[in-house]
Amino acid sequence: MISRNENLSNPLSSSENSSPLIPNEWPEEGKEILRSCPVCSGFERSVLHPELTDRIFFCAPGVWSMYRCDDCRCGYLDPRPTPQAIGLAYAEYYTHAAPQEEVFLSSSTFIGRRLAFLRNGYLNVRFPRLGLTPSHPLGFRFLKYCPETHALAERDVRHLPAPSPGAKLLDIGCGSGAFVRRALSMGYLAEGLEFDAQAVSAAIGAGLPVHEGSLPNTGLAEGSYDVVTLSQVIEHLHDPIAALLEIHRLLKPGGWFWLATPNMDAPGHIQFGPDWRGLEPPRHLVLFSAKALALALERTGFNDIDFKPPGAVTKWFYKASFRISKNAKPDADIALPANLARLARRRDSLSLTNPVQGEELVVMAQKPF
């Protein structure tokens, strides 16, 4: 386990990488008490992390308690910020930037970095309109024998099927529209929905069809979309069940839903405890276990629930968590110890065959016909 001798009451003040203290108190009028699980409504629970603080962006005040539901095994903050006050936690958040150009997770692998023509060939066969260059059609066969690159290449296109003519896609919580741009290139009639007005402005400035709005009250027409995607969003929502019901409403019968979120039962959470990057208090209000996520999807009307390999993301989580354990600034260049780097590689290999053991949960589900 990682030593946690450093904390906000004892910062590494001697290091230029250390972060300053943040204000101690969240306004009392900006808190709400739950007492029950926001996923399954169970009352039985146990305290998991009693004193969490924002050691990622160092902008949100307050000390927060996370509970684990004894029934569905999700984690949730209680008390937590109210919907009216939660904006206080996002002063330094990162959705405001202009949309990224082509950035592929699979470029972090040797093949994606040095033999990109094989990765591009694979994706061009999957989505002919992508037109990635350089490209070789042999990549479609070759990548299936390279599980790490294959997993991340599929993650790059969110495991989606090739679109039929006129297929519509909605990316909710799209930030400034990076995946909307990708989905348009894949051949979808894609658009985005984002609550952050600055991010929406950046996306519109880049010519992307992104609108301001949020879950669960999107105001969009029922049965409008063939695909809805939700990446790193559901953990931020006060009412995840209402959000899933709204997504179900927005989808056409037979439509697909893709979701990614931190895994409450991730090996990194066990390894780093309250220093784990996936916690992100108080912006992350609810963290799903695989059991809780499957239960929530079933109860909101989805079927064909299929957990997908998250890809080689463990090193990123471990490095970020190690930085948190050192109370360092978000941009501090702190090397991950070799033993943890080796452990991260092993964890990534295991998640290829057992996706629910990854740092994130990535899942596809369908609205019944």
Secondary structure, 3 states (H helix, E strand, C coil): CCCCCCCCCCCCCCCCCECCCCCCCCCHHHEECCCCCCCCCCCCEEEEEEEECCCCCCCCCCCEEEEEECCCCCEEECCEECCCCHHHHHCCCCCCCCCCCCCCHHHHCHHHHHCHHHHHHHHHHHCHHHCCCCCCCCHHHHHHHCHHHHHHHHHHCCCCCCCCCCCEEEEECCCCCHHHHHHHHHCCEEEEEECCHHHHHHHHHCCCCEEECCCCCCCCCCCCEEEEEEECCHHHCCCHHHHHHHHHHHEEEEEEEEEEEEECCCHHHHHHHHHCCCCCCCCCCEEECHHHHHHHHHHCCCEEEEEECCCCCHHHHHHHHHHHHCCECCCCCCCCCHHHHHHHHHHHHHHHHCHHHCCEEEEEEECCC
